[in-house]
């Protein structure tokens, strides 16, 4: 899709995949100065000179490994997971040259490109059940030019078959875009490092924590030859050899090296004449153990004739083939090393190359170092000869984002945002220059949880897991006031539009309120009080303004309760006082977020009313009026990526229209056009992060959506609402009936609903009427619940109230006082928005029985017949005695309720014998009502 047709397009990525080794490749070739690094499911090409990012997008899972061709023209990325990919990217265009779906069953764990640029080796991710892995060899030329490889395969097939075949016919043999050599390795030690020999591309070395494997292959073979030499710690006069980290071959020798977590190098060499029976003279054995770091080695690599090591101490050291140290970079101060990537510039093109003949002169290409602190440092190899330690530190390529961001807040008046880390770090970023403006670190034991700006940006409220609330200066991040009025951690924060109140929620389901009050000829923040108004997790705390300008504070919890608090009546003396509350009827979804609705046009009925939007885990968004209080409308929300976890209202600068940004708990973020109507054409979503999406926020001008993932990255998305408005207008131009018919997407059900609708019109006039039939195209509102039941949606009494309220809401939107009848398009709209997205299953019945039983046991729940009948008559939406008897007679044919069920009723019996579920071997987690 063209970028101008995307509602959300990635504009910048903050942070990187800090925990992945070899996560950076150096694309500098003497003409450009670029690197490519991993950021969750995106590979980012960063031009250090132009300070510009190009994004390689296509993976839905976190990328696990990255390599580059020798000429730096292509980058290869691979991931793990059920939809794993191996992608070859063109660096110049940023587009994929070749995409291999499921290169291994569970994705790629590690990979390497041979020094001659002809081969790619991959190690599969272990099978989750058996830990089985396989190692494969790919033709890199086929991956770089898949069209030519397919054509060559066709020609070979024709020559072997001796007949002409169509030019478009695919070869019947193995695909050239599949491995040419594959071998399943013995189950045991999971291998996570793989490297080609720089001396011979037909040799590879891999290692897990305890075993090292040497692999070899010959042209034409379909399997690798391999062996794993034994290792005994007593051979080295020490009790234990630490876990392995990485392995490489020593350039120009027969030796290989394995680094350990103790900072040691294990040296392997050919056995020669000392070979034992059953082994070859060329088989390697461990001959030496030597320490090269005083801390764990995190990285081992080679460049030219040098061996390169990186340590937990942040040191990078270079050794010659005789393992003598020749250079060291110990002043980087950037954290534990995870990657060292060298440019393609040959030593003879390095500055001061005239001194290359100097004896023992250290010369390697310039390189970049990535660390576990998400830092990427550019280092010139010539700085090794600098005497000043500051000149040996290297230059930071990008400011590093906190690796554990839990919340984000956009500055309300400037192109800035602040992020809070779980470890207590706080950073304020310039979103245009992409650099840190200022930062601060709190005590690690406090554990950052949430933050929120005031409307003018002068203060920033930060909540912690210890219950502390820090009120900071919005520019300097210095403390203006620190309060602690709860023993449990804060989970939500909100600042009023006036900046005079701060509300918080804690882990004990309490709401807390703070106010900015006079104190001894000055002003300071005071704690007004707390109120445990929920018996479940508080999902949202929001301040907002009614159309009359009154500031209001509301919370919504997982207990399906919305509570409003009395701001005017709350004080230090009286504490926090609830004003009103509303409990959503049982049977609906659990609320997940709350926000004030964007302002509607002020029709008569909306002139002085406040509307809230409440999302829930049944994929619905409900328009709630706290003044009545009542649910005035219910709309179907986005159905991809899970239920909505957060809603943020903003105004589009392109059209001056209101929109909602949303996130789900996992992967997906998107936009919804306002006003809501449940039409999927007015919503969009995309995979922003491969896992948990922790928070979203909108920039002050409504042009950027900022999203934070648990993967350690923060993405900035350009918002373009024009495509969404265009798609919505296109869908609406077809007419309401055609639009909702397409949304329903069930021709048979549509035909039945049309027949019921026509019959309802006839029945309204009277089935035996002799008058000419008048077909008004509408049916009375009172018939709508029956039409819903005929279509397979059986609303409860609360659902019927919501349906009738929604019809009234539709009337207000059309500037009508009431709407006595609905059209067929209105009926479809109500059905799509109100029907449950999922049918009731046997698992739901089991859970209901378990809660009603109240024993908390994990066995099969059981209720007595008398207790169950009493609950049906008295609890929830009560059923009268006659109504209950009629319902059970219709379901079971029994003349009385007592004969419809046994004396002790299990969930399975109630599901199958009473409700008629189709249970297969008593395991009907997906069974539906017949």
C-alpha positions in Angstrom: 0.0 0.0 0.0 1.3 3.4 -0.9 2.4 5.5 2.1 -0.2 8.2 1.4 -2.9 5.5 1.6 -1.9 4.3 5.0 -3.8 5.7 8.0 -0.7 4.9 10.2 2.8 4.8 8.8 5.9 4.3 10.8 8.1 7.5 11.1 10.6 6.7 13.8 11.7 3.8 16.1 13.2 4.6 19.5 15.1 1.8 21.1 16.5 -1.5 19.9 16.5 -5.2 20.6 19.1 -5.0 23.3 19.1 -8.6 24.4 19.8 -10.2 21.0 23.4 -10.9 20.1 24.8 -9.8 16.7 21.7 -7.5 16.4 23.6 -4.9 14.4 25.2 -5.1 10.9 27.4 -2.3 9.5 26.4 -1.2 6.0 29.1 1.5 5.6 31.0 1.0 2.4 33.1 4.2 2.1 30.3 6.1 0.2 27.5 5.8 2.7 27.6 5.5 6.5 24.8 3.3 7.5 24.0 0.6 10.0 21.1 -1.8 10.3 19.8 -2.9 13.7 16.9 -4.9 15.1 14.0 -3.3 16.9 11.5 -6.0 17.8 9.8 -7.1 14.6 11.4 -4.3 12.5 14.9 -4.0 11.1 16.0 -0.3 10.9 18.5 1.0 8.4 19.9 4.2 10.0 22.0 6.7 8.0 24.3 8.2 10.5 25.2 11.2 8.2 21.6 12.1 7.2 20.1 11.0 10.5 17.3 9.1 8.6 15.7 5.8 9.3 14.4 3.3 6.7 12.2 0.5 8.0 12.2 -3.1 6.9 8.7 -4.3 7.9 7.1 -7.6 7.3 7.9 -9.8 10.3 5.0 -10.3 12.8 7.3 -11.9 15.4 10.5 -10.5 17.0 13.4 -10.8 14.6 16.0 -13.2 16.2 18.9 -12.8 13.8 20.3 -10.6 11.1 23.2 -10.9 8.6 24.5 -9.0 5.6 26.1 -9.9 2.3 29.8 -9.2 1.8 29.1 -6.2 -0.5 26.5 -4.8 2.0 23.9 -4.6 -0.7 21.4 -6.9 1.1 20.4 -7.6 4.6 18.9 -11.0 5.7 16.5 -11.2 8.7 14.7 -14.2 10.3 12.4 -14.7 13.2 10.7 -17.4 15.2 7.1 -18.4 15.7 4.2 -20.0 13.9 4.3 -17.4 11.0 8.1 -17.3 10.8 9.9 -15.7 7.9 13.3 -15.5 6.4 13.6 -12.3 4.3 16.3 -10.9 2.1 16.1 -7.1 1.8 17.5 -4.8 -0.7 19.4 -2.1 1.3 19.0 0.6 -1.4 15.2 0.3 -1.9 14.3 -1.1 1.5 12.1 -3.7 -0.2 12.2 -7.5 0.1 14.1 -9.3 -2.6 13.0 -12.7 -1.4 10.7 -14.0 1.3 10.8 -17.6 2.5 7.8 -18.6 4.6 8.5 -21.0 7.5 12.2 -21.6 6.6 12.1 -24.0 9.6 9.0 -25.3 11.4 9.5 -23.0 14.4 11.6 -20.3 12.8 15.3 -19.5 12.8 17.4 -19.4 16.0 20.7 -18.2 14.5 22.4 -17.9 11.1 25.6 -16.9 9.3 26.8 -16.0 5.8 30.0 -17.6 4.5 33.0 -15.4 3.8 32.8 -16.1 0.1 29.2 -14.8 0.0 27.8 -18.0 -1.5 26.1 -19.8 1.4 23.7 -19.1 4.2 23.5 -21.4 7.2 20.6 -21.4 9.6 19.9 -23.2 12.8 16.2 -23.8 13.6 14.5 -22.8 16.8 14.0 -25.8 19.0 10.8 -27.7 19.0 8.8 -26.7 22.1 8.0 -30.3 23.0 11.1 -32.3 21.9 13.8 -29.5 21.7 14.7 -31.0 18.3 16.7 -28.7 16.0 17.9 -28.8 12.5 20.8 -27.1 10.6 20.3 -26.1 7.0 22.5 -24.7 4.2 21.0 -22.3 1.6 22.2 -21.1 -1.7 22.6 -17.3 -1.2 22.6 -16.7 -5.0 19.2 -18.3 -5.2 17.9 -16.1 -2.4 19.3 -12.9 -3.9 17.8 -13.7 -7.4 14.8 -16.0 -6.9 13.5 -15.5 -10.4 16.7 -16.6 -12.0 16.9 -19.5 -9.6 13.4 -20.7 -10.5 14.2 -20.3 -14.2 17.4 -22.3 -13.8 15.5 -25.0 -12.0 13.0 -25.2 -14.9 15.8 -25.5 -17.5 17.4 -28.3 -15.5 14.0 -30.1 -15.2 13.6 -29.9 -19.0 17.1 -31.2 -19.7 16.6 -34.1 -17.3 13.1 -34.9 -18.6 14.1 -34.4 -22.3 10.7 -32.7 -23.1 9.6 -29.1 -23.5 7.4 -27.7 -20.7 5.5 -24.4 -20.4 7.7 -21.5 -19.4 5.5 -20.7 -16.4 5.4 -24.3 -15.1 7.0 -24.7 -11.7 9.7 -27.4 -11.3 8.5 -30.6 -9.9 11.6 -31.2 -7.8 12.7 -29.4 -4.7 12.3 -25.7 -4.7 15.5 -23.7 -5.2 14.3 -21.4 -2.4 14.5 -24.3 0.1 17.7 -25.5 1.8 20.0 -27.7 -0.3 21.4 -29.4 2.9 19.4 -30.1 6.0 20.3 -32.3 9.0 18.5 -32.9 12.2 20.9 -32.8 15.2 20.7 -35.0 18.2 18.3 -33.8 20.9 20.1 -32.4 23.9 22.0 -29.2 24.2 20.2 -26.5 22.3 22.5 -24.8 19.9 22.3 -21.0 19.8 25.5 -19.9 18.0 26.6 -20.8 14.4 29.6 -19.6 12.4 31.2 -20.5 9.1 35.0 -21.1 9.0 36.8 -18.2 7.3 39.3 -20.7 5.9 36.8 -23.2 4.4 33.1 -22.4 3.7 32.4 -26.1 3.9 33.0 -26.1 7.7 30.9 -24.7 10.4 30.9 -24.6 14.2 28.0 -24.3 16.6 27.6 -24.4 20.3 25.0 -24.6 23.1 25.7 -24.1 26.8 27.6 -27.4 27.2 28.3 -28.9 23.7 30.2 -27.8 20.6 29.5 -29.3 17.2 31.7 -29.2 14.1 29.8 -29.5 10.9 31.1 -30.2 7.4 29.4 -30.7 4.0 30.4 -31.6 0.5 28.9 -30.3 -2.8 26.0 -32.6 -3.9 25.4 -34.0 -0.4 22.0 -33.7 1.2 23.2 -34.0 4.8 25.9 -32.5 7.0 28.7 -34.6 8.6 29.2 -33.6 12.2 30.9 -34.6 15.5 30.9 -33.2 19.0 34.2 -33.7 20.9 34.0 -34.6 24.6 35.0 -32.1 27.2 36.3 -33.0 30.7 36.9 -30.3 33.2 39.7 -32.3 34.9 41.7 -32.0 31.7 42.2 -28.3 32.6 42.9 -28.7 36.3 39.7 -27.0 37.4 36.4 -28.2 38.8 34.1 -26.9 36.1 34.1 -25.3 32.7 31.5 -22.5 32.6 28.6 -22.4 30.1 29.5 -21.7 26.5 28.6 -18.4 24.9 29.9 -18.3 21.3 32.3 -20.1 19.0 34.5 -19.1 16.0 37.3 -20.5 13.8 40.7 -18.9 14.1 41.5 -17.3 10.7 44.4 -19.0 8.9 44.8 -21.9 11.4 43.2 -25.2 12.2 42.1 -24.0 15.6 38.6 -23.0 16.9 37.6 -21.0 20.0 34.7 -21.2 22.3 34.0 -18.4 24.8 32.6 -19.1 28.3 30.6 -17.2 30.9 33.7 -17.2 33.1 35.7 -15.0 30.7 37.7 -18.0 29.4 38.5 -19.1 25.9 38.4 -22.9 25.2 40.9 -23.7 22.3 40.1 -26.6 20.0 42.7 -28.1 17.6 43.1 -31.1 15.4 44.2 -34.3 17.1 46.9 -35.3 14.6 48.8 -38.4 15.6 47.2 -38.5 19.0 43.8 -39.3 17.5 42.0 -42.0 19.5 40.4 -45.1 18.0 37.2 -44.3 16.1 38.2 -40.7 15.5 39.9 -38.9 12.6 43.2 -37.0 12.9 41.4 -33.9 11.7 38.8 -34.1 14.4 39.3 -31.4 17.0 39.7 -31.8 20.7 40.1 -29.2 23.5 43.7 -28.4 24.2 43.7 -25.3 26.2 41.7 -23.0 28.5 42.8 -19.4 28.9 41.2 -16.4 30.5 40.9 -13.2 28.4 38.2 -11.3 30.4 37.7 -10.9 34.1 33.9 -11.0 33.5 31.7 -13.1 31.4 32.4 -13.0 27.6 29.2 -11.9 25.8 30.5 -12.0 22.2 33.1 -13.7 20.1 33.7 -12.8 16.4 36.5 -12.4 13.8 37.6 -9.6 11.4 40.4 -10.2 9.0 43.0 -12.1 10.9 41.9 -10.9 14.3 39.6 -12.4 16.9 37.2 -10.0 18.6 35.8 -10.4 22.0 33.2 -8.4 23.9 32.5 -8.7 27.6 30.0 -8.1 30.3 32.3 -5.4 31.5 31.8 -3.4 28.3 35.3 -4.1 27.0 36.1 -4.9 23.3 39.4 -6.6 22.8 41.3 -7.8 19.7 43.6 -10.8 19.5 45.9 -12.1 16.8 45.8 -15.8 15.6 48.3 -16.7 18.4 45.8 -15.3 20.9 48.0 -12.4 21.8 46.1 -9.2 22.6 46.9 -6.5 20.1 44.2 -3.8 20.9 41.6 -3.0 23.5 38.8 -0.6 23.8 37.9 -0.3 27.5 36.6 3.2 27.8 33.3 2.9 25.9 31.3 2.8 29.1 28.2 1.8 27.2 27.3 -1.5 28.9 27.6 -5.2 28.2 28.6 -5.8 24.6 26.0 -7.7 22.4 27.3 -6.9 18.9 30.4 -5.6 17.1 29.9 -4.8 13.4 32.6 -3.7 11.1 32.3 -1.5 8.0 33.1 -2.8 4.5 35.9 -0.2 4.0 39.1 -2.1 3.5 42.1 -1.2 5.6 43.9 0.4 2.6 41.1 3.0 2.4 41.4 4.0 6.1 42.9 7.3 6.9 46.6 7.2 7.5 47.0 4.1 5.5 50.5 5.1 4.6 51.5 3.9 8.1 50.2 0.4 7.4 53.6 -1.0 6.9 54.6 -0.1 10.4 55.5 -3.2 12.4 52.7 -4.6 14.5 50.4 -1.6 13.6 46.8 -2.4 14.5 44.4 -1.8 11.6 40.8 -2.9 11.2 37.8 -1.2 9.7 35.9 1.2 11.9 33.1 -0.5 13.8 29.9 0.0 15.8 29.3 -1.6 19.2 25.8 -2.4 20.5 25.2 -3.1 24.2 22.5 -4.5 26.4 21.7 -1.0 27.5 20.2 -0.3 24.1 23.2 1.9 23.2 24.9 1.8 19.8 28.4 3.4 19.8 30.4 4.2 16.7 34.2 3.6 17.1 37.1 4.5 14.9 39.8 1.9 15.1 42.4 4.6 15.0 41.3 5.9 18.4 43.1 3.0 20.0 46.3 5.0 19.7 44.7 8.0 21.5 46.1 8.8 24.9 43.0 10.7 26.1 40.4 8.3 27.4 37.5 10.6 26.4 38.6 10.3 22.8 38.5 6.5 23.0 34.9 6.4 24.1 33.4 6.5 20.6 30.4 8.5 19.5 26.9 7.6 20.4 24.9 6.8 17.2 21.5 7.1 18.8 20.3 8.1 22.2 19.2 5.0 24.0 15.6 4.4 25.2 14.9 2.8 28.5 14.7 -0.9 28.0 11.8 -1.4 30.4 9.4 1.4 29.5 6.0 0.9 31.1 4.2 4.1 30.3 4.4 7.1 28.0 2.9 10.6 28.1 3.0 13.2 25.3 3.6 16.8 26.1 0.4 18.7 25.6 1.9 21.8 24.0 5.3 20.7 22.5 6.7 18.0 20.3 8.0 16.1 23.3 7.1 13.0 25.3 8.2 11.4 28.5 8.7 7.7 29.2 8.9 5.9 32.5 10.9 2.7 33.0 10.0 -0.1 35.4 13.4 0.2 37.0 12.8 3.9 37.9 14.3 5.7 34.9 12.5 8.7 33.5 13.4 10.4 30.2 12.0 13.4 28.4 12.5 13.2 24.6 12.4 15.7 21.7 10.2 13.9 19.1 11.6 16.0 16.2 15.3 15.8 16.9 14.9 12.2 18.3 17.1 13.0 21.3 16.9 13.0 25.1 16.2 16.5 26.5 16.6 15.5 30.1 16.4 12.4 32.3 16.2 11.3 35.8 16.6 8.0 37.8 14.6 7.2 40.8 15.4 4.5 43.3 15.1 1.1 41.6 13.0 -0.3 44.5 10.3 2.1 43.7 9.3 0.5 40.4 7.8 2.9 37.9 4.2 2.3 37.0 2.4 5.3 35.4 2.7 9.0 34.5 0.6 11.8 33.2 1.1 15.5 32.2 -1.1 18.4 33.2 -3.0 20.1 30.4 -0.5 22.9 30.2 2.6 20.6 30.6 3.9 22.5 33.6 3.8 19.4 35.9 4.3 15.7 35.4 2.8 13.2 37.8 4.6 9.9 38.3 3.3 6.9 40.2 5.4 4.1 41.6 4.9 0.5 42.9 5.7 1.6 46.4 2.6 3.9 46.5 4.7 7.1 46.1 3.4 9.9 43.9 6.0 12.3 42.6 4.8 15.6 41.3 7.6 16.9 39.0 8.4 20.1 37.2 7.5 19.3 33.5 10.7 20.8 32.2 13.4 19.9 34.7 11.9 16.7 36.1 12.7 17.9 39.6 10.4 17.1 42.5 7.8 19.7 43.3 6.1 17.4 45.9 6.3 13.8 46.9 3.4 12.0 48.6 2.7 8.5 49.7 -0.8 7.7 51.0 -1.2 4.0 50.1 0.8 0.9 51.0 0.2 -0.7 47.6 1.4 0.4 44.2 -0.3 3.0 42.0 -1.6 1.7 38.7 -3.4 4.7 37.1 -3.0 8.4 37.1 -5.0 11.4 35.8 -4.6 15.2 36.1 -7.6 17.5 35.8 -7.9 20.0 33.0 -7.4 22.8 35.6 -4.3 21.3 36.9 -5.7 21.6 40.5 -6.4 17.9 41.1 -4.6 14.6 40.6 -6.4 11.3 40.8 -4.8 7.8 41.2 -5.8 4.2 41.5 -3.9 1.6 43.4 -3.6 -2.2 43.5 -6.1 -2.4 46.4 -8.9 -1.1 44.0 -8.9 2.3 45.7 -9.2 5.7 44.1 -7.1 8.5 45.6 -7.5 12.2 45.2 -4.9 15.1 45.6 -5.5 18.8 45.4 -3.3 21.9 45.0 -4.3 24.0 48.1 -3.1 27.1 49.9 -0.6 26.4 52.7 1.1 29.1 54.8 1.1 31.9 52.2 2.0 29.4 49.5 0.5 26.5 47.6 1.2 22.8 47.9 -0.3 19.4 47.0 -2.4 17.9 49.7 -4.0 14.4 50.0 -7.8 14.7 50.2 -8.6 11.0 50.7 -9.1 7.6 49.2 -12.2 5.5 48.5 -12.5 1.8 47.8 -15.3 2.2 45.4 -14.5 -1.0 43.4 -14.1 -4.6 44.3 -12.1 -5.4 41.2 -9.2 -3.9 39.4 -9.6 -0.3 38.4 -9.2 -0.2 34.6 -9.3 3.6 34.0 -9.2 6.9 35.9 -10.3 9.9 33.9 -11.0 13.6 34.4 -13.2 15.4 31.9 -15.5 18.2 31.4 -19.3 18.2 30.8 -20.7 20.6 28.1 -21.5 23.0 30.9 -17.8 23.2 31.8 -18.0 21.2 35.0 -14.9 19.1 35.8 -15.8 15.5 36.6 -13.8 12.5 37.9 -14.8 8.9 37.0 -13.4 5.5 37.3 -14.3 2.1 35.7 -13.3 -1.2 37.1 -13.2 -4.9 36.2 -16.2 -5.3 38.5 -18.3 -3.7 35.8 -18.9 -0.5 37.8 -18.6 3.1 36.8 -18.1 5.5 39.7 -18.3 9.3 39.7 -16.8 11.3 42.6 -17.9 14.5 44.2 -15.0 16.9 43.5 -16.7 19.9 45.0 -17.7 18.0 48.2 -14.3 16.3 48.7 -11.8 17.9 51.1 -9.1 17.1 53.6 -11.8 17.0 56.3 -14.4 14.9 54.4 -12.1 12.8 52.3 -12.9 11.6 48.8 -16.6 11.2 48.4 -18.3 9.1 45.7 -21.2 10.9 44.0 -22.9 8.1 42.1 -22.2 4.7 40.6 -23.6 2.5 37.9 -23.3 -1.3 37.6 -23.4 -2.7 34.1 -25.9 -5.6 34.0 -24.4 -9.1 34.3 -23.8 -11.0 31.1 -21.9 -8.3 29.3 -18.1 -8.0 28.9 -15.7 -6.8 31.5 -14.8 -3.1 31.1 -11.3 -2.5 29.9 -11.1 1.3 29.4 -13.0 4.5 29.9 -12.7 7.9 28.1 -14.8 11.0 27.6 -16.5 10.9 24.2 -15.6 13.5 21.7 -18.2 16.3 21.5 -21.2 15.7 19.2 -23.1 18.4 17.4 -25.3 19.9 19.9 -28.7 18.6 18.9 -31.5 19.3 21.3 -31.1 16.1 23.3 -27.3 16.5 23.6 -27.2 20.1 24.7 -26.2 19.5 28.4 -25.3 15.8 28.5 -22.0 14.1 29.1 -21.1 10.9 27.3 -18.4 8.4 28.1 -17.0 5.5 26.0 -16.5 2.2 27.8 -14.8 -0.6 26.0 -15.0 -4.2 27.2 -13.6 -7.6 26.5 -16.6 -8.6 24.4 -15.3 -6.3 21.7 -18.0 -3.7 22.3 -17.8 0.0 22.9 -20.7 1.4 24.9 -21.8 5.0 25.0 -22.6 5.7 28.7 -24.5 8.7 30.0 -23.5 9.2 33.7 -26.3 11.7 34.2 -29.2 9.3 33.6 -27.3 6.9 34.2 -27.7 4.5 31.3 -26.0 2.8 28.4 -27.4 4.9 25.5 -25.7 2.9 22.6 -23.6 -0.1 22.0 -21.2 -0.4 19.1 -19.1 -3.2 17.7 -15.4 -2.4 18.2 -12.4 -3.6 16.2 -12.3 -7.4 16.3 -8.7 -8.0 15.3 -5.9 -8.4 17.9 -8.0 -8.8 21.0 -10.3 -6.5 23.0 -9.5 -2.8 23.3 -7.3 -2.1 26.3 -7.0 1.7 25.9 -8.9 4.5 24.1 -7.5 8.0 23.4 -9.6 10.7 21.8 -7.9 13.3 19.4 -8.8 15.7 16.6 -7.4 15.1 13.1 -5.6 18.2 11.8 -6.4 17.1 8.2 -10.2 17.3 8.5 -10.8 18.8 12.0 -12.8 15.7 12.7 -12.7 13.6 15.9 -11.1 10.2 16.0 -10.2 7.6 18.6 -6.8 5.8 18.8 -6.9 2.4 20.5 -4.6 -0.4 21.5 -5.2 -4.0 22.3 -3.3 -5.8 25.0 -1.2 -7.6 22.3 0.3 -6.4 19.1 -2.4 -4.2 17.5 -3.0 -0.5 17.5 -5.4 1.5 15.3 -7.9 4.3 14.7 -11.6 4.6 14.8 -13.6 7.4 13.1 -16.1 9.3 15.2 -19.1 9.2 15.6 -19.2 5.5 16.2 -21.5 3.2 14.2 -19.9 -0.2 14.3 -19.0 -0.3 10.6 -15.5 -1.9 10.2 -14.9 0.4 7.2 -14.6 3.2 9.8 -11.8 1.4 11.7 -8.3 0.2 11.0 -5.6 -1.7 12.8 -2.1 -2.9 12.3 0.6 -4.9 14.1 2.7 -2.3 15.9 4.6 -4.6 18.2 5.1 -8.4 18.2 3.9 -8.8 21.8 2.4 -6.7 24.5 1.5 -3.1 23.8 1.9 -1.3 27.1 0.7 2.2 26.3 -0.2 4.7 23.6 -0.5 8.4 23.4 -1.2 11.1 20.8 1.1 14.1 20.2 -0.1 17.6 21.0 -0.9 18.4 17.4 -2.7 15.1 16.6 -0.2 14.1 13.9 1.7 11.3 15.8 0.7 8.2 17.5 3.3 6.9 20.0 3.2 3.3 21.0 5.3 1.4 23.6 5.8 -2.3 23.5 7.2 -4.8 26.0 9.9 -5.5 23.5 11.9 -2.4 24.5 11.0 -0.2 21.6 8.8 2.8 21.1 7.3 3.5 17.7 6.2 6.9 16.3 3.5 6.6 13.7 2.4 9.4 11.3 -1.4 9.8 11.4 -3.2 10.3 8.1 -7.0 10.1 8.6 -7.8 10.8 4.9 -7.7 7.1 3.8 -10.0 6.1 6.7 -12.5 8.9 5.8 -12.3 8.0 2.2 -13.0 4.3 2.8 -15.9 5.2 5.2 -17.4 7.6 2.6 -17.1 4.9 -0.1 -19.0 2.4 2.1 -21.6 4.9 3.0 -22.2 5.9 -0.7 -23.6 2.5 -1.4 -26.5 3.2 1.0 -27.2 2.1 4.6 -28.9 -1.2 3.7 -26.2 -2.3 1.3 -23.5 -1.2 3.8 -24.9 -3.2 6.7 -25.7 -6.2 4.5 -22.0 -6.3 3.6 -21.0 -6.0 7.2 -23.3 -8.9 8.1 -21.6 -11.0 5.4 -24.1 -13.9 5.7 -26.4 -14.1 2.7 -28.7 -16.8 4.2 -29.2 -15.0 7.4 -29.7 -11.7 5.5 -32.5 -13.4 3.5 -34.1 -14.7 6.6 -34.0 -11.4 8.3 -35.6 -9.7 5.3 -38.4 -12.3 5.3 -39.0 -11.7 9.0 -39.0 -8.0 8.5 -41.6 -8.2 5.7 -43.7 -10.5 7.8 -43.5 -8.1 10.7 -44.9 -5.4 8.6 -47.8 -7.6 7.5 -48.4 -8.8 11.1 -48.5 -5.1 12.3 -51.3 -4.3 9.8 -53.1 -7.6 10.7 -52.7 -10.9 9.0 -56.4 -11.2 8.2 -56.9 -7.6 7.1 -58.8 -7.1 3.8 -57.4 -3.6 3.3 -54.8 -3.0 0.6 -51.4 -3.8 2.0 -49.3 -0.8 3.0 -45.6 -1.6 3.1 -44.0 1.4 4.9 -40.5 -0.1 5.0 -40.4 0.2 8.8 -41.5 -1.8 11.7 -42.5 -0.6 15.2 -39.8 -0.4 17.8 -41.7 -2.9 20.0 -41.1 -5.7 17.5 -37.3 -5.3 17.3 -36.6 -7.7 20.2 -38.7 -10.4 18.6 -36.9 -9.9 15.3 -33.6 -10.2 17.1 -34.7 -13.5 18.6 -35.8 -14.8 15.2 -32.3 -14.0 13.8 -30.7 -16.0 16.6 -29.8 -13.3 19.1 -31.7 -13.8 22.4 -31.4 -10.5 24.3 -31.9 -10.4 28.1 -34.2 -7.7 29.6 -31.1 -5.5 30.1 -30.1 -6.1 26.5 -33.6 -5.0 25.4 -33.3 -1.8 27.4 -30.0 -1.2 25.7 -31.6 -1.8 22.3 -34.4 0.6 22.9 -31.9 3.2 24.3 -29.8 2.8 21.1 -32.9 3.5 18.9 -33.5 6.7 20.9 -29.8 7.5 20.5 -30.2 7.1 16.7 -33.2 9.4 16.8 -31.2 12.1 18.6 -28.4 11.8 16.0 -31.1 12.5 13.3 -32.4 15.5 15.2 -35.6 13.7 16.2 -37.2 13.5 19.6 -38.1 9.8 19.1 -38.1 7.1 16.5 -41.3 5.0 16.7 -40.2 2.7 13.9 -37.0 1.4 12.4 -36.0 0.6 8.8 -34.4 -2.7 7.7 -31.0 -0.9 7.6 -31.5 0.2 11.2 -32.4 -3.4 12.1 -29.2 -4.7 10.6 -27.2 -2.0 12.3 -28.7 -2.9 15.7 -28.2 -6.6 15.1 -24.5 -6.3 14.1 -23.7 -4.0 17.1 -25.6 -5.8 19.8 -25.3 -9.5 19.1 -22.6 -11.3 21.0 -19.5 -11.8 18.9 -19.0 -15.3 20.3 -21.6 -18.0 21.1 -22.1 -19.3 24.7 -19.9 -22.4 25.1 -19.9 -25.3 27.5 -16.8 -23.8 29.1 -18.9 -20.7 30.0 -21.5 -23.0 31.6 -18.8 -24.8 33.6 -17.4 -21.5 34.8 -20.8 -20.3 35.8 -21.5 -23.5 37.7 -18.2 -23.2 39.5 -18.9 -19.6 40.6 -22.4 -20.6 41.8 -21.1 -23.6 43.6 -18.7 -21.3 45.4 -16.4 -24.2 46.6 -13.4 -23.1 44.5 -12.6 -26.7 43.7 -11.1 -27.7 40.4 -13.3 -30.7 40.0 -16.6 -31.0 38.1 -18.9 -28.3 39.6 -22.3 -29.6 40.7 -25.5 -27.9 42.0 -28.6 -29.4 43.7 -31.8 -29.1 41.6 -33.5 -27.1 44.2 -30.6 -24.6 44.5 -30.4 -24.2 40.8 -34.2 -23.6 40.4 -34.1 -21.1 43.3 -31.3 -19.2 41.6 -33.2 -19.1 38.3 -36.3 -17.7 40.1 -34.5 -15.2 42.4 -31.1 -14.2 41.1 -30.1 -12.0 38.1 -33.0 -11.4 35.8 -35.6 -13.4 37.7 -37.9 -15.9 36.0 -41.4 -16.4 37.3 -42.5 -19.9 38.3 -44.7 -20.3 35.2 -42.1 -18.8 32.9 -39.4 -21.1 34.2 -41.7 -24.2 33.9 -42.6 -23.2 30.3 -39.0 -22.7 29.3 -37.9 -26.1 30.8 -40.8 -27.8 29.2 -39.9 -26.4 25.8 -36.2 -27.4 26.3 -36.7 -30.9 27.8 -40.3 -31.9 27.3 -40.7 -32.5 31.0 -44.1 -31.6 32.5 -42.6 -30.0 35.6 -39.2 -28.3 36.5 -38.5 -31.1 39.0 -38.6 -33.7 36.3 -36.5 -31.7 33.9 -33.3 -32.3 35.9 -31.8 -34.9 38.3 -31.5 -34.1 42.0 -27.9 -33.2 41.5 -27.1 -31.3 38.3 -23.6 -31.1 36.8 -22.5 -28.5 34.2 -22.2 -31.3 31.6 -25.8 -32.5 32.3 -27.2 -28.9 32.2 -25.3 -28.2 28.9 -26.3 -31.4 27.1 -29.7 -32.4 28.6 -31.2 -29.0 29.2 -29.6 -26.5 26.8 -29.0 -29.1 24.0 -25.3 -28.5 23.5 -23.5 -30.9 21.2 -20.8 -32.3 23.5 -18.1 -34.6 22.0 -16.8 -36.9 24.7 -17.7 -34.4 27.4 -15.2 -31.9 26.0 -17.2 -29.2 24.4 -15.1 -26.1 25.0 -16.2 -24.9 21.5 -19.7 -26.3 21.5 -22.5 -23.9 20.6 -26.3 -23.8 21.3 -28.2 -25.9 18.8 
